[in-house]
Amino acid sequence: MAMEPTPNAMTNAWNDSLARYRRHAAEVLTTHQCMDTSCAVCGQQWPCKAACAAEFVLELRDMQ
């Protein structure tokens, strides 16, 4: 019979996932930069969707 994950294991998995998302978000923000009124990478109007999503992920840290 399989054992249920402990609450501590579930918390660690959640924190590990958030850490990966944060690292990726930081990478996105280093590449997606404002150039005049658009994003230098994707060409969308600034702020682009990728930069907005990355900012949201980084704000999750403050919600913990």
Residue pairs with C-beta under 8 A, 6 or more apart in sequence:
5 13
18 60
18 61
18 64
21 57
21 60
22 57
22 58
22 60
22 61
24 54
24 57
25 53
25 54
25 55
25 57
25 58
26 54
26 58
28 50
28 51
28 53
28 54
29 51
29 54
29 55
29 58
31 41
32 39
32 40
32 41
32 42
32 48
32 50
32 51
32 54
33 39
33 40
33 41
34 40
34 46
34 47
35 46
37 45
37 46
38 44
38 45
38 46
38 48
39 45
39 46
39 47
39 48
39 50
39 51
41 48
41 50
42 48
42 49
42 50
47 55
